[in-house]
Amino acid sequence: MEVIAGALRATLPYFVYLLCLGLVCQLRQTHRRWLAGAQLRGIRDERERIARVLHDTYLQSVESLTLRLHACVRRMPSDSAERRDLTHLLDLTASVMREGRQQLQDLRAGPGAAGLAQALAERARLFHRDGPVRVSVLSSGTPAGLRPPVICEVYNIASEAIANAIRHAQADSVAVRLDWHGGALALSVTDDGVGIAAALLEQAGLADSGDKWGLTGMRERAALIGCRLTIRRRAEGGTAVRLLVPAP
């Protein structure tokens, strides 16, 4: 018994040390999760503030201007070329307004995990007026686990990637995949266009690069939610964007 008691006394400090070390690690993990939650709450609050400002200023002003233009059009001869041109421009303005309202809704609430694929498909249809590009959106697994602010940033990154493919890449088709597994998400957006220039990829990390592809904003959004974003030229042609979102 004395031998056992002596052994316990000798090893007790090590047990206490390991216990304290485990508690410290647990506290650090809890603190990191709290900081991440606070950051996401801050993102949500800022998005809602921006949405209110845009609604009360930009959208209201554009809507007022549109009403005045409609009044002017009604006073023009019905068979005039100018009236037809203005009517066409007003139709385009209405489309832009619908897109703006959708963006405000996304800023306030976001599409949610379950509705992310549908929201991206609808977004692709809005972009389709910029070119006859085929866009497919496929989702596998069970959408769950990610917080709404994270989903919003994923949606914005994917939207930017789709817009780049349609507007700049001269692509014929764009494939969007959402692979859910255990609360994590792997997003990929690939196209068969000309492929992104290597110089743009090198400049994308610079705030003043002025890149028209919006790569800097995509990487900033990914960093904000702690995700890994890769953008590369495909060997077979086109560009591949991949975002890995870890489970919370």
N, C-alpha and C positions, 0 to 999 in steps of 0.2 A: 504493500500500500504506500509505503514511504517513497518507493521508486516511482510509482504512478503519480503521486502528489508532486514530487519533484519535477517530473516531466511536464505536468500541467502548468506548474509555476513557470517553467522555462519557456513554454510555448505560448502562454497566455498573452504576452505583449504582441506576439506576431498575429494572433487572432484578433486582438483589439485593433492593431494597425490595419489589417485587411478589412475589418468591419468599417473602420473610419474611412478608408480609401473608397470602399463601395458606396458609402453614404455621400461622400464628396462627389463622386462620379454621377450619382443619381441626382444630386442637387444641381450639378452643372447641366445635365440633360433637361431637367425641369425648367431651369432658367432659360436655356436656349429655346425651348418650346414656348415659354411665356413671351420672350422677345419676338419670336416669329409671329405669334398670335397678335401681339401689339402692333407689329409692323403691318400685318394684313388688315387689322382694324383701321389703322391710319390710312392705308391705301383706299379702303372702302369709303371712309369719310371724305377723303379728298376727291374721289370719283363722284360722289354724290354732290359735293359742292360745285365741281366743274359742270356737272349736268344741269344744276339749277341756273348757273350763270349763263350757259349756252342757251338754255330755253328762254330765259328772260331777256336776252340781248339778241344774239344772232338769229335764232329761229323766228322770234317775234318780228324782228326788223325785216327779214326776208319775206315773211308772210304778208306784212303790210305793203311792201314794195310790189309783191305779186298781185295783190288786190288792186292797186293803182294801175298796174299794167293791163289787167283785165278790163278795167274801166276805159282805158285808152283804146284797147282793141275793139270794144263794142262800138266806139264812135267812128271807126274806120269803115270804108266801103267793104262790103262782104266779099267782093270779088278781087280785091287788091292783093298784089303779091306781098306787100309789106305786112298785111294782116295775116296771111298764111305763114310767113316767116316768124312773126311774133307769136302766133299760136303754137307753132312748133317749139319755140324757145320756152314758152310757158309750160308746155308739156314736160320738157326736160327739167325745168325748175321744180315742177311738182314731184318728179322722180327723185331729185336731189333732196327735197324736203322730206319725202318718205324715208329715204336713207338716213337723213339726219335724225329723224325721230327714233328710228330703230337704234341708232348709235346712242342716243340719250337713254333709251330703255336698257341697252346693254351696260352703259355706265352705271346705272342705278342698281340693276339687279343681276345682269348677266344671264346667259342661257341656262346655267345649271349643268351638272355632269350628264344627266340623262338626255338633255336636249342639245348637247354640244354638236353632235353630228348634223342634226336637222338645221341648227342655226348656221353652221358652215355651208350647208347646201343652199340655204336661202341667200347667204352672203354671196356665194358664187354666182347665183342667178342675177344679183344686182350688178356684179362686175361684168356679166356676160355682154352687156351693151357696149363694152369697150372692145369686143372682138369675138368672133365665132369660135370659141375654145370649148372643148368638151371637158367638163369637170366631174369627176366621180368622187364620192365620199363614202368610205366603208368604215364600219365600226365593229370590233370584235371584243368579246368579254363583257363583263358587267360594269357599267359606269357607276362608280361610287367612291366615296372616301375623300375627294379633294374639296377644299373650301371654295366658296363662291368667288372670292377675289382671285384665287389661283386660276380657276376656270376662265374668268374674264381675261386674264393675261394670256392664257393658252389660246383663247378665241382670237385675240388681237394679233398674236404672232402668226397663227395660221391664216388669218385674213390677209395680213401683209404679204405672206408667202404666195397666196393665191393671186393677189393683185399683181405682184411682181411678175408671175408667170404669164398672166393675161396681158399686161400692159407693156412689158419690156422684153420678155424672153422670146417672143415670136413663136410661142408654143402652139401645138395643135391639140394637146391634151394635158390635163393635170390630174394627178391621182393623190387623194388625201386619205390617209389611214389613221384610225384611232384604235390602238391596241391597249385594252385595259387588263390589268392583272394584279390581283391582291391590293387594290387601292392605288396602284401606280398607273401611269399612263405613258405610252410611247406614241408620239405624234410624228408623222412623216408627210411631207408634201413634195412630190417629185413631178417634174415636167420634162417634155421632150424638145425643149427649145434650144436656143443657141448656147446656153450655158453661161453662167455668171463669169465675168472677167476676174482674173486673179488679182488685178490691181484693186478692184472694189473690195474683195475679201480682205486684203491687207489694210485698206483704209477704214474698214467698217468700225474698228475700235476707236477711231478718233472722232471727237465731238464735232470738229469743224471740217469733216471730210466732204460734206455736202453731197453724199451719195443719194442718187434718186431712187435707189432700191429700198431705202428705209432699213438697212441692215443694222445700223447703230441702234435705232429704237428697238429692234427685235432683240438684240443682245442685252440691252438695258432692261427690257421687260423680263427676259429669262433670268438675269442676275437678281432682279428684285424678288423673285419668288423662289430663288435657290435651285434653278433647273439648269440642265446642261443643254446648250444649243450648238449644233454643228451645221454649217452650210458649206457645200462643196460642189464642184463640177463633177458630173457623172462621166465615167469613161465612155459609156455608150451615147452620150450627148444629153444636154439639159442640166438642170440643177436639182440637187436634193437638199431639203431642209429637214432636220431631225431634232426633235425636242424630247428629252427624257425628264418626266416629272415623277419624283419619288413619292412613295406613299407617305402620308402625314404621320 
